[in-house]
Amino acid sequence: MYSFAISLLVGGASALHIPFDVLLYRVLAFIVIPLVAGVSSRFALLKLKGSGWFEKKFLPKWGHLTIAAPGALIGASNFFELAVATAIALFGADSGAALATVVGVLVEVPVMLRVCEVCNRSRAWYSESN
């Protein structure tokens, strides 16, 4: 849905055209593939090695990445404001670059809220009893 939302927002608000396949590939590369890899590797490791090994061996060694990865996303998202200011300063307030950076900020918040909602709804999947 992210690709469709960006396409509609950017296409409807300006004459700027971003090919849909470019948007789709970015969503696949930066959201879908890492998410599927993380979920499938977790279930595969639990099935192969068991929850004891997963919690005592795997998580202590690799668990810090689960804190560093969302932290990196949050840190990167803080630069949207800087990107908006830079685009306006370089290209003007009515430029496609300024519009694209503003759309990024407008889309980021609902997407992050949806991710939080999915995490909260799937909390039982990650309980200690698994």
C-alpha positions as CSV (number, residue, x, y, z in Angstrom):
1,M,0.0,0.0,0.0
2,Y,3.0,2.3,0.6
3,S,3.8,2.4,-3.1
4,F,0.2,3.2,-4.0
5,A,0.0,5.9,-1.4
6,I,3.2,7.6,-2.6
7,S,2.1,7.4,-6.2
8,L,-1.3,8.9,-5.5
9,L,0.1,11.7,-3.2
10,V,2.9,12.7,-5.5
11,G,1.0,12.3,-8.7
12,G,-2.1,14.1,-7.4
13,A,-0.3,17.0,-5.9
14,S,2.1,17.9,-8.7
15,A,3.2,17.1,-12.2
16,L,6.1,15.0,-10.8
17,H,6.0,11.5,-12.1
18,I,7.7,8.7,-10.2
19,P,7.5,5.3,-12.0
20,F,5.4,2.9,-10.0
21,D,8.0,0.1,-10.4
22,V,10.6,2.3,-8.8
23,L,8.4,2.7,-5.8
24,L,7.5,-1.0,-5.7
25,Y,11.2,-2.1,-5.8
26,R,12.1,0.3,-3.0
27,V,9.4,-1.1,-0.8
28,L,10.4,-4.6,-1.6
29,A,14.1,-4.0,-0.9
30,F,13.8,-2.0,2.3
31,I,10.6,-3.3,3.9
32,V,9.3,-6.6,2.6
33,I,12.6,-8.6,2.1
34,P,14.1,-7.7,5.5
35,L,10.7,-8.4,7.2
36,V,10.3,-11.8,5.5
37,A,13.9,-12.7,6.2
38,G,13.6,-11.9,9.9
39,V,10.3,-13.7,10.4
40,S,11.3,-16.8,8.4
41,S,14.7,-17.1,10.0
42,R,13.2,-16.8,13.5
43,F,10.7,-19.6,12.9
44,A,13.3,-21.8,11.1
45,L,15.8,-21.4,14.0
46,L,13.1,-22.1,16.6
47,K,12.1,-25.3,14.7
48,L,15.7,-26.5,14.1
49,K,17.3,-25.6,17.4
50,G,14.5,-25.0,19.9
51,S,13.6,-22.1,22.0
52,G,16.3,-22.8,24.6
53,W,19.1,-22.5,22.1
54,F,17.4,-19.5,20.5
55,E,17.1,-17.6,23.8
56,K,20.4,-18.6,25.3
57,K,22.7,-18.7,22.3
58,F,21.3,-16.8,19.4
59,L,19.7,-13.8,21.1
60,P,22.7,-12.9,23.2
61,K,24.9,-12.9,20.1
62,W,22.5,-11.3,17.6
63,G,19.8,-9.7,19.7
64,H,21.6,-6.3,19.8
65,L,20.7,-5.9,16.1
66,T,17.0,-6.0,16.9
67,I,17.5,-2.9,19.0
68,A,20.1,-1.3,16.5
69,A,17.9,-1.8,13.4
70,P,14.7,0.1,14.6
71,G,17.0,2.7,16.2
72,A,18.6,3.2,12.8
73,L,15.2,3.7,11.1
74,I,14.2,6.2,13.8
75,G,17.5,8.0,13.5
76,A,17.2,8.1,9.7
77,S,13.7,9.4,9.9
78,N,14.9,12.4,11.9
79,F,16.7,13.6,8.8
80,F,13.4,14.2,6.9
81,E,13.2,17.7,8.4
82,L,16.7,18.4,7.3
83,A,15.9,17.0,3.8
84,V,12.8,19.2,3.5
85,A,14.8,22.3,4.5
86,T,17.6,21.5,2.1
87,A,15.2,20.8,-0.8
88,I,13.4,24.0,-0.3
89,A,16.7,26.0,0.0
90,L,18.2,24.4,-3.1
91,F,15.2,23.9,-5.4
92,G,12.5,26.2,-4.1
93,A,9.3,25.6,-2.2
94,D,7.3,24.8,-5.3
95,S,9.8,22.2,-6.6
96,G,9.2,18.5,-7.0
97,A,12.1,17.8,-4.7
98,A,10.4,19.7,-1.9
99,L,7.2,18.0,-2.5
100,A,8.8,14.5,-2.4
101,T,10.5,15.2,0.9
102,V,7.3,16.5,2.4
103,V,5.4,13.4,1.2
104,G,8.0,11.2,2.9
105,V,7.3,12.8,6.2
106,L,3.5,12.6,5.7
107,V,3.7,8.9,4.8
108,E,6.2,7.9,7.5
109,V,4.1,8.5,10.5
110,P,1.1,6.4,9.5
111,V,3.4,3.6,8.3
112,M,5.3,3.6,11.6
113,L,2.0,3.6,13.5
114,R,0.9,0.6,11.5
115,V,4.1,-1.2,12.2
116,C,3.6,-0.6,15.9
117,E,0.1,-1.9,15.7
118,V,1.2,-5.1,13.9
119,C,3.9,-5.6,16.6
120,N,1.4,-5.1,19.4
121,R,-1.1,-7.5,17.8
122,S,1.5,-10.2,17.2
123,R,3.0,-9.9,20.7
124,A,1.7,-13.3,21.7
125,W,3.9,-14.9,19.0
126,Y,7.0,-13.9,20.9
127,S,6.0,-14.8,24.4
128,E,8.3,-16.9,26.6
129,S,6.1,-20.0,26.2
130,N,7.1,-20.3,22.5
